[in-house]
């Protein structure tokens, strides 16, 4: 296995990680921003107010984007197993 192949596998793994984590992170970011704006407008400075909406939104995003994430991971693993014979030379 050459150094280039290892770097390709690592690059694909990092890209797959980013693509799989992005939906939940973006939803959490948007919900946090909306709650922050709401807190600023209403002058409510409760620290714990952001946690519950973020957790609920993240779980809903996981339910909605779960099949996309699973398919992305399966494609990556299938690619790894398909090219396995190339890597062991």
Beta strands, then each sheet from edge to edge (+ up, - down):
end
